Amino acid sequence: MILRVVKIGTSLLRGIEARSTNQMIEGYSDYLASSIKRGEKVALVTSGAVGLGCSHLGLKQRPTDLLSLQATAAIGQGQLMALYESAMRKHGRSVAQVLLTRSDLGSRKSFHNASNTLRKLLDWGVMPVINENDTLSPEELRFGDNDTLSALVATAINADELILLTDVDQLYSSDPRENSEAKPISDVHHQNVFDNIEHSTGGRSSWGTGGMTTKLAAARIATASGITVHLADGRDPKRLDELLKGSRGGTVFHPSPTPIGNRKSWLLHALQPKGELVLDSGACNALTNCGASLLVVGITGIDGYFDANQPVRIINQEGEEIGRGLSSFSSEELLKAITSKKDLRRSLVVIHRDVLALSNAPRE
């Protein structure tokens, strides 16, 4: 039985001249309900709460300050759910609202709880309608975009596929609106394709209304966990029907042949690092090539303040991220340890291999 996560962005739900927001949601829901009727499981990650809130208030421009965004989301979220509930009820299907923040996935226990809740809803034939909790989430707890959220949801429930619906037909080597020589990319198998595209956009999330950089980030997360990602033009809801029936997206990101697993994905992508550990070259080599745990002896610097068992970034002497993990010691304890002359102290395991994930795991 195939399990999919579908992500629909704000640009699609704004509607077009021929279809209103309500009609767009009804169109998507028709095909989502058909998929569930075929025995498939579908979780939906949807934007749109802020847009609907702005429309209700008659605002011509989307607010830029956090407080106004939270207030408009509070108004729009109920309307968004009502539209999906009404559209799915016509097909005899139920929906469930799930609002998530990064803190909801910030511990292994809460990550499991979110995963189990979503799985139970899917087992009941209920479609989870998932959105970031824009109403109350402080800025530092936000995912920043629903692309990232959709990839984390797909990882949490061990989905087979993630479908990213946007307003462009596929991935290009650069912004096709600015570069007439931009080449379409139909398949992505290798890590260097991600790197090359991100380099060509200068790290910006500018092209594509929803931002192509966030789509690439989501694809990184999902494919590293063994999930196939389809990027497709969703301006016509019928395209979703084709994808749910097995058609391919305009660009397909193929899963890694060596998935990092649910736990490693959680370490890398769901947690918000509280500090950084700077390593010498020997420690970097031991972690990346020898499968070692991180010892105190390999740490040359500490940045930030953190308690024991909190997440930290691991970086090399050039400031490049090597990985992330849970430190067994607080920053204060580590500062004392790295200055200690006792050999016993310098051999302490700071991050065990089981709670350490490399940022650039090899891809075939």
ChimeraX attribute file (.defattr): number of C-alpha atoms within 10 A of each C-alpha:
attribute: neighborCount
match mode: 1-to-1
recipient: residues
	/A:1	8
	/A:2	12
	/A:3	18
	/A:4	24
	/A:5	24
	/A:6	22
	/A:7	25
	/A:8	24
	/A:9	21
	/A:10	20
	/A:11	19
	/A:12	23
	/A:13	24
	/A:14	17
	/A:15	16
	/A:16	14
	/A:17	6
	/A:18	7
	/A:19	15
	/A:20	13
	/A:21	18
	/A:22	16
	/A:23	17
	/A:24	20
	/A:25	22
	/A:26	20
	/A:27	18
	/A:28	21
	/A:29	25
	/A:30	18
	/A:31	21
	/A:32	24
	/A:33	24
	/A:34	16
	/A:35	18
	/A:36	18
	/A:37	14
	/A:38	10
	/A:39	12
	/A:40	17
	/A:41	25
	/A:42	25
	/A:43	28
	/A:44	22
	/A:45	26
	/A:46	22
	/A:47	24
	/A:48	23
	/A:49	28
	/A:50	25
	/A:51	25
	/A:52	25
	/A:53	24
	/A:54	22
	/A:55	17
	/A:56	13
	/A:57	12
	/A:58	9
	/A:59	13
	/A:60	8
	/A:61	9
	/A:62	14
	/A:63	16
	/A:64	8
	/A:65	8
	/A:66	14
	/A:67	15
	/A:68	15
	/A:69	20
	/A:70	21
	/A:71	17
	/A:72	24
	/A:73	25
	/A:74	19
	/A:75	20
	/A:76	23
	/A:77	23
	/A:78	14
	/A:79	17
	/A:80	25
	/A:81	19
	/A:82	13
	/A:83	17
	/A:84	21
	/A:85	20
	/A:86	18
	/A:87	23
	/A:88	23
	/A:89	14
	/A:90	13
	/A:91	14
	/A:92	10
	/A:93	19
	/A:94	19
	/A:95	22
	/A:96	17
	/A:97	16
	/A:98	16
	/A:99	16
	/A:100	20
	/A:101	21
	/A:102	21
	/A:103	17
	/A:104	18
	/A:105	23
	/A:106	19
	/A:107	17
	/A:108	14
	/A:109	11
	/A:110	13
	/A:111	20
	/A:112	15
	/A:113	15
	/A:114	17
	/A:115	18
	/A:116	14
	/A:117	14
	/A:118	22
	/A:119	19
	/A:120	12
	/A:121	17
	/A:122	21
	/A:123	11
	/A:124	10
	/A:125	19
	/A:126	21
	/A:127	25
	/A:128	24
	/A:129	23
	/A:130	23
	/A:131	23
	/A:132	24
	/A:133	21
	/A:134	25
	/A:135	21
	/A:136	17
	/A:137	17
	/A:138	13
	/A:139	11
	/A:140	11
	/A:141	17
	/A:142	18
	/A:143	22
	/A:144	15
	/A:145	17
	/A:146	24
	/A:147	28
	/A:148	22
	/A:149	25
	/A:150	29
	/A:151	31
	/A:152	24
	/A:153	25
	/A:154	27
	/A:155	27
	/A:156	23
	/A:157	21
	/A:158	20
	/A:159	22
	/A:160	19
	/A:161	25
	/A:162	29
	/A:163	28
	/A:164	25
	/A:165	26
	/A:166	24
	/A:167	19
	/A:168	18
	/A:169	17
	/A:170	20
	/A:171	25
	/A:172	17
	/A:173	17
	/A:174	21
	/A:175	19
	/A:176	15
	/A:177	10
	/A:178	9
	/A:179	10
	/A:180	9
	/A:181	12
	/A:182	14
	/A:183	13
	/A:184	15
	/A:185	15
	/A:186	16
	/A:187	16
	/A:188	17
	/A:189	16
	/A:190	15
	/A:191	16
	/A:192	11
	/A:193	15
	/A:194	17
	/A:195	12
	/A:196	13
	/A:197	19
	/A:198	19
	/A:199	12
	/A:200	12
	/A:201	16
	/A:202	11
	/A:203	12
	/A:204	13
	/A:205	16
	/A:206	14
	/A:207	16
	/A:208	19
	/A:209	14
	/A:210	21
	/A:211	15
	/A:212	26
	/A:213	21
	/A:214	18
	/A:215	23
	/A:216	22
	/A:217	16
	/A:218	25
	/A:219	30
	/A:220	20
	/A:221	24
	/A:222	31
	/A:223	25
	/A:224	27
	/A:225	28
	/A:226	22
	/A:227	25
	/A:228	20
	/A:229	29
	/A:230	25
	/A:231	26
	/A:232	23
	/A:233	20
	/A:234	24
	/A:235	21
	/A:236	15
	/A:237	20
	/A:238	14
	/A:239	18
	/A:240	26
	/A:241	19
	/A:242	13
	/A:243	15
	/A:244	22
	/A:245	13
	/A:246	9
	/A:247	12
	/A:248	16
	/A:249	23
	/A:250	17
	/A:251	20
	/A:252	21
	/A:253	24
	/A:254	20
	/A:255	25
	/A:256	22
	/A:257	14
	/A:258	14
	/A:259	18
	/A:260	19
	/A:261	13
	/A:262	16
	/A:263	18
	/A:264	21
	/A:265	22
	/A:266	23
	/A:267	25
	/A:268	21
	/A:269	23
	/A:270	23
	/A:271	23
	/A:272	20
	/A:273	19
	/A:274	16
	/A:275	18
	/A:276	21
	/A:277	21
	/A:278	23
	/A:279	25
	/A:280	15
	/A:281	12
	/A:282	11
	/A:283	22
	/A:284	22
	/A:285	15
	/A:286	15
	/A:287	19
	/A:288	17
	/A:289	9
	/A:290	10
	/A:291	12
	/A:292	17
	/A:293	17
	/A:294	24
	/A:295	19
	/A:296	20
	/A:297	20
	/A:298	20
	/A:299	25
	/A:300	16
	/A:301	15
	/A:302	18
	/A:303	13
	/A:304	12
	/A:305	12
	/A:306	19
	/A:307	16
	/A:308	15
	/A:309	15
	/A:310	20
	/A:311	26
	/A:312	27
	/A:313	23
	/A:314	27
	/A:315	20
	/A:316	19
	/A:317	13
	/A:318	8
	/A:319	11
	/A:320	12
	/A:321	17
	/A:322	20
	/A:323	21
	/A:324	26
	/A:325	27
	/A:326	24
	/A:327	25
	/A:328	19
	/A:329	19
	/A:330	15
	/A:331	22
	/A:332	14
	/A:333	13
	/A:334	23
	/A:335	16
	/A:336	11
	/A:337	20
	/A:338	18
	/A:339	13
	/A:340	12
	/A:341	10
	/A:342	10
	/A:343	9
	/A:344	9
	/A:345	17
	/A:346	19
	/A:347	14
	/A:348	17
	/A:349	16
	/A:350	23
	/A:351	23
	/A:352	15
	/A:353	16
	/A:354	12
	/A:355	18
	/A:356	26
	/A:357	24
	/A:358	21
	/A:359	19
	/A:360	12
	/A:361	16
	/A:362	15
	/A:363	15
	/A:364	10
